Amino acid sequence: MEVIDNTAIPENAPMPAYRPSAFGPVDVGRSRIAKFLDDGSCREWVLSRLHPDGPRCPGCGELIVSYPSLRSFRLGARVRCCCCGKYFTALTGTFLSGCHLSLPQVVLMAILIDAGADDPRIARLMEVSAEGVRGWRLRFRHASGPSHSGQGIEESREAAMGGAVVAGGVSL
């Protein structure tokens, strides 16, 4: 996007409230898992959960409307806001910002957590550390809020130590 007139925004104007949404293992577990095998379908599903009101600039809250910017946003490339000039991607300002997993890997992590796999097993399957899995459990729990609290802290600790925690009625 090109910045046409960046001086139209008053310096002290209040920024619109923009808060991206989230999803958790329970949300993934309720979806048809086969769609996550296709990268494009997976990306669309994740982005529709992160941005339920449509793609917006995380800086000023402006809706992204130009086709090239929308295309870049949906592909995970950098976008520049035409109003405030901020550069961002679809993950900027979300609970996935800075994660080092691909979106299908994030979804797989959520599936394994929802299925009740313990942290060492997930770590082996995903080729990450057990502490990394524990971090993802906490990330999902924090992002999903109290309505999707899932396992308690003690159960999460037990899973991290290799205990058999069953979530959603499935044991791995």
FENZIWO-V473225 format. One record per pair of residues at least 24 apart in sequence whose ideal C-beta (glycine too) atoms are under 6 Angstrom apart, sorted by sequence separation. I is the first residue (numbers start at 1). J is the second residue. D is the distance in Angstrom with one decimal. If there is no record, write none. Layout:
i & j & d
I & J & D
I & J & D
//
This chain:
i & j & d
57 & 81 & 4.0
60 & 84 & 4.2
113 & 137 & 5.9
59 & 84 & 4.7
23 & 49 & 4.0
134 & 160 & 4.7
59 & 86 & 3.7
109 & 136 & 5.2
21 & 50 & 5.9
57 & 86 & 5.9
20 & 50 & 5.1
58 & 88 & 5.4
20 & 51 & 6.0
21 & 52 & 5.1
58 & 92 & 5.1
58 & 93 & 3.5
18 & 56 & 5.5
119 & 159 & 5.2
118 & 159 & 4.7
119 & 160 & 4.4
120 & 162 & 5.1
18 & 61 & 4.0
47 & 90 & 5.5
50 & 94 & 4.9
118 & 162 & 5.6
16 & 61 & 3.5
95 & 143 & 3.7
116 & 165 & 5.8
116 & 166 & 4.5
116 & 167 & 4.1
114 & 168 & 5.3
116 & 170 & 5.1
115 & 170 & 4.5
116 & 171 & 5.5
117 & 172 & 4.0
46 & 103 & 4.9
115 & 172 & 5.5
43 & 103 & 5.4
42 & 103 & 5.4
42 & 104 & 4.9
1 & 66 & 5.9
42 & 107 & 5.8
1 & 69 & 4.8
36 & 107 & 4.7
20 & 93 & 5.7
22 & 95 & 5.1
20 & 94 & 4.3
1 & 80 & 4.9
6 & 85 & 5.6
28 & 107 & 5.7
1 & 82 & 4.3
3 & 85 & 5.0
28 & 110 & 4.1
28 & 111 & 5.6
25 & 110 & 4.3
29 & 114 & 3.9
25 & 113 & 4.3
25 & 114 & 3.5
25 & 140 & 5.8
24 & 140 & 4.6
24 & 144 & 3.6
22 & 143 & 3.6
22 & 144 & 5.8
26 & 148 & 5.3
24 & 148 & 4.4
29 & 168 & 5.8
//
